[in-house]
């Protein structure tokens, strides 16, 4: 399997989180917690849409 987003609900705070993972399940980046699954899914769409054109800043 290639790269993918893993969306889950934490039993600790009942918030939704996502991870972006590589094919070997290594976590590349992760989200903050969201109260609604729709908000978490929206943030995934934002990352997918803007990441390819985002500049690298140091």
ZAKEVO-293504 format. One record per residue (C-alpha): y, z, x. Coordinates in steps of 0.25 Angstrom, whole numbers, plus 5000, padded with zeros to 4 digits. Layout:
! ZAKEVO-293504
YZX ...
END
This chain:
! ZAKEVO-293504
500050005000 501449975005 502750055003 502950124990 503750234982 502950354978 503650424966 503150564962 503650684954 503650814962 502950934956 503851024963 505150984956 504750884946 505650774952 505250634956 505250584970 504850464978 504350424991 504350294998 503050275006 502450185016 501050125014 500450235021 501150335012 502150385022 503450425015 504650345019 505650405010 505750494998 506750524987 507450644981 506950704968 507250644955 507150704941 506750574934 505750474938 506650364934 507650414944 506650414955 506150274952 507650234952 507850284966 506550214971 507150084965 508550114972 507750134985 506950004983 508249924980 509149974991 508250005003 508149865008 509649845009 510049985013 510649995027 510150085038 511250185042 511150285053 
END
